């Protein structure tokens, strides 16, 4: 609690004690003919203790022509309650004091809850580095990250945050990226690797040459994005602001009508006017008229939702996008780099006449001087030992001295001698040239045939691997209520179809140029049902126009990629496609809470207005409705922060 | 030109009122108050003295909500 809140708490306690004391005294001395005025003055003490600032603000409000603010309403309602008690000579002024008291309790709670959640959310996003260890001529000094020029050398010790983006020039370490991605998979960094600000250095000291200013670094970009996110207001927020603007004056007019019309009609009809009764009901109206619960809980829900999402490595650029995301009906996605890893890997070895590992060993050696990506993927597969039958404990290695007579055969492949055996490696044409028949592969991808000593030895399938979580991601996207999934790719139809089948994607549009993707998205947009939105997921490379054309553009694997952060509405910090469904679910949960709060708060208020008008609700009930609804709505809003298990 | 200011305000409705008041101030093109982050982002008209404009923004905000503060 801050100073202001502590002071308010003290006032609340003091006023409560005074009120109870006066109530007891009233009970004890009731028969002793104490004049009415004495009680009135006594009750005035706790009333002013708790409400002097409200009265002051109300007065100032009138001077500044701000009539319909809640201070004014509370002042009118409580002063009115005093007046009625005075006129009716009931001597019971508890109600007026209690109403003011509860109002202040509500305000205090609101201020506390909002402060607390504000703190919680900012703590979640506590990735801002406080300092950088800058290397200068006179040793290492701690400076503000803002003061570090690009190209400077900074030192990052274990346990510290990397303050600025840069490249490692000395040392090796493991980095924890969980503050950025939500996943605690450590990342290795050695000399020459880029490091991204916001990561936490775990194991070793590294020297980093900064590549950007602090303001341009990843961590600043992310913070800016999240902090400004609630400035883009959703339609529900705009609805609430508008509602609040009309609601309060409407209720005030209603209160005035309630105070005046029924007595006048009764007078005309010849019955007693019962001014007191109707004015009391009107005052009850005024107490209910504050739209606080709504006005506070809706932005709070969005703020909590966006905060929770960013903790999970999902950055949402505005409440409006959260709202749109919750209505996702169609998910269109890019293939390469989004659903697949975007790198070529050995995916299988078929028709081998020797052991897989042996085949791979010959292939890797024959390709040992080649710089072609295919050659590299074969060497990587061999070195990784993935295709071993059993682990011999020996680390596979490529020894160039085992290789001789390497010859490139007309762009079709390579002939070489490995351990004295003559190896042919390349496409079917190469083998045909040497009179060897190659066995066709029915899989999709690049096929590399291998022959040993003039005999066919099998082929290696190299393809872009589907990410291990892609199938699960599509399943979850569907489970989240998405009607249609479409893959848009520049790749060949055969490849795209096979990936789509494997993952269970509904539609495929293949062999598209970047510009065609926009056209395809437009045709999908034209075909969507009313009230649903189209999400496009890409890896942020080359698809900026599509990202901005779709209702929501999600860029993934964006850690360190400025272009993607700029172009997308939602940014997934790592490249796990499961996050797509998570983002949709977070959005749905958040919007559900928003609607719950809107319906609940407006519903209870309208009910109380009705009961108040009929005389079935007194001022006590009104203030309980007001404060109670607000407390519940705020607590409900904070639920949006918890997104771990969605 | 855009600038961002830290603000201090107690209730969400008051923040909305501050936003309205800031928007209506002369020299302000657009203003957005973010109650949760306690920030006010102001976009100024071309060629105005933003410091003077902010003084007026503060004055107008004080009028609608006595209990607010903008850290200029």
Interface residues (C-beta under 8 A of the other chain):
Chain A: X57 X60 X61 X64 X66 X69 X70 X107 X110 X111 X114 X118 X121 X227 X228 X230 X231 X241 X244 X291 X292 X295 X296 X299 X300 X303
Chain B: X10 X11 X12 X13 X16 X17 X32 X34 X35 X36 X37 X38 X39 X41 X63 X64 X66 X67
